[in-house]
Amino acid sequence: MTSLPASAVFGALLIGAVLPLVPYLGRVVRIAATIAHEVGHCVVVVPFGGRIRRIDLHPDGSGEARVQLGGVPGGIRWLVRLLNLFAGYSTPLWAGVLLVTGAVVGSPWLPVVVLGVVGVVALLFVRNWFGLLVVVGFDVLALWVAVRPSDLTLLVVAALGAAFLVDGLRSLLQVVRWLLTGAPVQTDFHIAAAEMRLPATVWFVLFVGVNGFAVWAAREPLLAVLDTVVTGVRGLVGS
């Protein structure tokens, strides 16, 4: 486990959790989470023969990833397409979990791998100038964590992980609101509905079920991270 006081880790997590809710700063966090979202769309198709074409990032926090599935065997192409759509909203959440876990156990290498994979893929395939500027900043952070690991870098990683988690949950709650109100939007679940002839709500429920099973499968390390957070809260309350 990390040598950092649990209260310090909790403080970093709290700061990161609040950032997505702060005006202007929240947009910066949203753009960072969008990088993970779009990279997630892309990398999941590569093991099955898919190709990444390009990624675009926009100042309003939105993005677009384009992949080519021509090399994917026809029998599983529908499944790979579904994985491609589901990976977008999943990636910031799981990236956040891995970043927080790396900070809690005191290892910079897990965050370096997460930030490095996201940063390198984005750097290779982002095609607009705004996106490239943002990705360079993302890669500088990953390089800093790799080259100068310290208590400070771990706290920054913890804050970023918490920000990813909160922004990812915020995005899912927004999707729920859109589904309940029937808003004319084009989320990944609406795209799945248009392509595979089941309502967007069904795809969302399936998405929640798949990720819920993943949480259950990873419950032991997740509970260890939660225990550190609880210890930090108790330390702050008791001080």
C-alpha positions in Angstrom: 0.0 0.0 0.0 1.0 3.6 -0.5 3.1 5.4 2.3 0.9 8.4 1.8 -1.5 9.1 4.6 -5.0 7.9 3.9 -6.3 11.4 4.6 -4.1 12.8 1.9 -5.3 10.3 -0.7 -8.9 11.0 0.3 -8.3 14.7 0.0 -6.9 14.2 -3.6 -9.9 12.1 -4.4 -12.3 14.7 -3.1 -10.7 17.4 -5.1 -10.8 15.3 -8.3 -14.5 14.4 -7.6 -15.5 18.1 -7.3 -13.6 19.3 -10.4 -16.1 18.0 -13.0 -18.8 20.1 -11.2 -16.8 23.3 -11.3 -17.6 25.8 -14.1 -14.9 26.0 -16.8 -12.7 23.5 -15.0 -15.4 20.9 -15.5 -15.1 21.3 -19.2 -11.3 20.6 -19.1 -12.0 17.4 -17.2 -14.8 16.6 -19.7 -12.3 16.9 -22.5 -9.8 14.7 -20.8 -12.5 12.1 -20.2 -13.6 12.4 -23.8 -10.0 11.4 -24.9 -10.4 8.2 -22.9 -14.0 7.7 -24.2 -12.9 8.0 -27.9 -9.8 5.9 -27.4 -11.9 3.2 -25.8 -14.1 3.1 -28.9 -11.1 2.5 -31.0 -8.7 0.1 -29.2 -11.4 -2.5 -28.5 -11.8 -3.4 -32.2 -8.1 -3.8 -32.9 -7.7 -7.4 -31.4 -10.4 -8.6 -33.7 -9.0 -7.2 -36.9 -10.6 -3.7 -36.9 -8.6 -0.6 -37.7 -8.6 2.9 -36.2 -9.2 5.6 -38.8 -9.3 8.9 -36.8 -10.3 10.6 -33.6 -11.6 14.2 -33.4 -11.9 16.2 -30.2 -13.9 19.5 -29.9 -13.7 22.4 -27.4 -17.3 21.7 -26.2 -16.1 18.4 -24.7 -17.5 16.2 -27.4 -15.6 13.9 -29.7 -15.8 11.4 -32.5 -14.0 8.1 -33.2 -14.1 6.4 -36.6 -13.1 2.8 -37.0 -13.1 0.3 -39.8 -14.4 -3.2 -39.2 -13.8 -4.6 -42.7 -11.1 -6.9 -41.3 -13.3 -8.4 -38.6 -14.7 -11.8 -39.4 -18.3 -11.5 -40.5 -19.7 -13.9 -37.9 -18.6 -11.7 -35.0 -18.7 -8.3 -36.6 -22.0 -7.4 -34.8 -20.4 -8.3 -31.5 -17.3 -6.3 -32.2 -19.5 -3.3 -33.2 -21.4 -3.6 -29.9 -18.1 -3.8 -28.0 -17.0 -0.7 -29.9 -20.1 1.2 -28.9 -20.1 0.0 -25.2 -16.4 0.8 -24.7 -16.9 4.5 -25.0 -18.9 5.1 -21.8 -17.0 2.3 -20.0 -13.5 3.5 -20.6 -13.4 6.7 -18.5 -15.0 4.8 -15.6 -12.5 1.9 -15.7 -9.6 4.2 -16.4 -10.6 6.2 -13.3 -10.7 3.0 -11.3 -7.2 2.0 -12.4 -5.8 5.4 -11.8 -7.2 5.5 -8.2 -6.1 2.0 -7.6 -2.5 2.9 -8.7 -2.5 5.9 -6.4 -3.8 3.9 -3.4 -1.3 1.0 -3.8 1.5 3.5 -4.3 2.6 2.2 -7.7 3.0 4.8 -10.5 3.2 2.1 -13.2 -0.4 1.3 -13.4 -1.3 4.9 -14.0 1.6 5.2 -16.5 0.2 2.3 -18.5 -3.3 3.7 -18.5 -2.3 7.3 -19.3 0.4 6.0 -21.8 -2.0 3.8 -23.8 -4.7 6.5 -23.9 -2.1 9.2 -24.7 -0.2 7.3 -27.4 -3.3 6.1 -29.3 -4.8 9.6 -29.1 -1.6 11.2 -30.3 -1.4 8.8 -33.3 -5.0 9.1 -34.4 -6.3 12.5 -33.4 -6.6 14.5 -36.6 -7.7 18.0 -35.6 -5.5 20.7 -34.2 -7.5 21.3 -31.0 -7.4 17.6 -30.2 -3.7 17.4 -30.7 -3.0 20.3 -28.3 -5.1 18.6 -25.7 -3.5 15.2 -26.2 0.0 16.7 -25.9 -1.0 18.0 -22.5 -2.3 14.5 -21.6 0.9 12.9 -22.7 3.1 15.4 -20.7 1.2 14.3 -17.6 1.8 10.6 -18.4 5.5 11.3 -19.0 5.7 13.3 -15.7 4.2 10.4 -13.8 6.6 7.9 -15.4 9.9 10.0 -15.2 9.3 11.7 -11.8 7.2 9.4 -9.7 6.6 10.9 -6.2 3.9 11.4 -3.6 2.8 14.4 -5.6 2.3 12.5 -8.9 0.3 9.8 -7.0 -2.0 12.5 -5.5 -2.5 14.0 -9.0 -3.2 10.6 -10.4 -5.7 10.0 -7.6 -7.5 13.3 -8.4 -7.6 12.6 -12.1 -9.0 9.1 -11.5 -11.7 10.5 -9.3 -12.5 13.2 -11.9 -12.8 10.5 -14.5 -15.2 8.4 -12.3 -17.4 11.4 -11.5 -17.5 12.7 -15.0 -18.2 9.1 -16.3 -21.1 8.7 -13.9 -22.4 12.2 -14.8 -22.4 11.2 -18.4 -24.4 8.1 -17.7 -26.9 10.0 -15.6 -27.3 12.4 -18.5 -28.0 9.4 -20.8 -30.7 8.2 -18.3 -32.3 11.6 -18.4 -32.3 11.6 -22.2 -33.8 8.1 -22.4 -36.5 9.0 -19.9 -37.5 12.2 -21.7 -37.1 10.8 -25.2 -34.7 13.6 -26.1 -33.6 13.6 -29.8 -29.9 12.8 -29.1 -27.4 10.5 -30.7 -25.6 8.6 -28.0 -23.8 5.3 -28.4 -27.0 3.5 -27.2 -29.1 5.3 -29.8 -26.6 4.3 -32.5 -26.8 0.6 -31.3 -30.6 0.9 -31.5 -30.5 2.2 -35.0 -28.1 -0.5 -36.2 -29.4 -3.6 -34.3 -33.2 -2.9 -34.0 -33.6 -2.9 -30.2 -34.5 0.2 -28.2 -31.7 2.4 -26.8 -33.0 1.7 -23.3 -32.4 -2.1 -23.8 -28.9 -1.4 -24.9 -28.3 0.9 -21.9 -29.6 -1.8 -19.4 -27.4 -4.4 -21.1 -24.4 -2.0 -20.8 -25.1 -1.5 -17.0 -25.4 -5.2 -16.6 -22.1 -6.0 -18.3 -20.3 -3.3 -16.3 -22.0 -4.4 -13.1 -20.7 -8.0 -13.6 -17.2 -6.6 -14.2 -17.5 -4.7 -10.9 -18.6 -7.9 -9.1 -15.7 -9.8 -10.6 -13.2 -7.1 -9.5 -14.9 -6.6 -6.1 -11.8 -7.5 -3.9 -9.4 -4.8 -5.2 -12.3 -2.4 -5.5 -13.2 -3.0 -1.8 -9.6 -2.4 -0.8 -9.6 1.0 -2.6 -12.9 1.8 -0.9 -11.4 0.9 2.5 -8.7 3.4 2.0 -11.2 6.1 1.2 -13.3 5.2 4.3 -10.1 5.3 6.4 -9.3 8.7 5.1 -12.8 10.0 5.9 -12.6 8.6 9.4 -9.1 10.3 9.8 -10.5 13.7 8.7 -13.6 13.4 11.0 -11.5 12.3 13.9 -8.9 15.0 13.6 
